[in-house]
Amino acid sequence: MGELVPIFGMMTGIVMMTVLGITIVKVLNGPVGKALAKRMGYGGEGEEPSPETEALLERLESVEHRLVETEERLEFTERLLSDPARRGDGT
């Protein structure tokens, strides 16, 4: 009988943690969780971005374009430097 108490205690803990986990998941997937996500800024489906966000997105696009151009120039320079005939070494 003394060995059954710890086993039942562990089983009770497992069952309680499972029930608690399922409850938390259901609450967070329900309207309460969606309201919390929206309040924290994660649930903005269908919302128009703010002017500041639009400006940042445009700036990011510009930086990405400049980065692509820089990478292309770097690759071209690497090709030129790796070809001795183009450098004028003539070896």
C-alpha positions in Angstrom: 0.0 0.0 0.0 2.9 2.4 0.8 4.2 2.0 -2.8 0.9 3.0 -4.4 0.8 6.5 -2.8 3.7 7.9 -4.8 2.4 6.2 -8.0 -1.0 7.8 -7.6 0.6 11.1 -6.7 2.6 11.0 -10.0 -0.4 10.0 -12.0 -2.5 12.8 -10.4 0.2 15.3 -11.3 0.4 14.1 -14.9 -3.4 14.3 -15.3 -3.5 17.7 -13.7 -0.7 19.0 -15.9 -2.5 17.6 -19.0 -5.8 19.2 -18.1 -4.0 22.5 -17.3 -2.2 22.4 -20.7 -5.3 21.7 -22.7 -7.2 24.5 -20.8 -4.4 27.0 -21.6 -4.3 26.0 -25.2 -8.1 26.4 -25.6 -8.1 29.7 -23.8 -5.3 31.1 -25.9 -6.9 29.9 -29.2 -10.2 31.4 -28.2 -11.4 35.0 -28.2 -9.4 35.8 -25.1 -6.2 34.7 -26.7 -7.0 36.6 -29.9 -7.7 39.8 -27.9 -4.4 39.4 -26.0 -2.5 38.9 -29.3 -4.2 41.9 -30.9 -3.4 44.0 -27.8 0.3 42.9 -28.0 0.4 43.7 -31.7 0.4 40.1 -33.1 -3.2 39.9 -34.4 -3.4 42.6 -37.0 -5.0 40.7 -39.8 -6.7 43.1 -42.2 -5.5 46.3 -40.6 -3.9 49.0 -42.6 -0.3 49.7 -41.7 0.5 53.0 -40.2 2.3 55.7 -42.2 5.5 55.1 -40.1 5.3 51.4 -41.0 4.8 52.2 -44.7 7.8 54.5 -44.7 9.9 51.9 -43.0 8.8 49.3 -45.5 9.7 51.6 -48.4 13.1 52.3 -46.9 13.7 48.6 -46.4 12.9 47.9 -50.0 15.4 50.6 -51.1 18.1 49.1 -48.9 17.4 45.6 -50.2 17.7 46.9 -53.8 21.0 48.7 -53.0 22.3 45.5 -51.3 21.5 43.4 -54.4 23.3 45.9 -56.6 26.3 45.9 -54.3 26.4 42.1 -54.3 26.3 42.1 -58.1 29.2 44.6 -58.3 31.2 42.5 -55.8 30.7 39.3 -57.8 31.8 41.1 -61.0 34.9 42.5 -59.3 35.8 39.0 -57.9 35.4 37.6 -61.4 37.7 40.3 -62.8 40.3 39.8 -60.1 40.3 36.0 -60.5 41.0 36.1 -64.3 44.7 36.9 -64.9 44.0 37.7 -68.6 41.6 40.5 -67.7 44.0 41.9 -65.1 46.7 42.4 -67.7 49.2 39.9 -66.1 49.2 37.9 -69.4 50.6 34.8 -67.8 
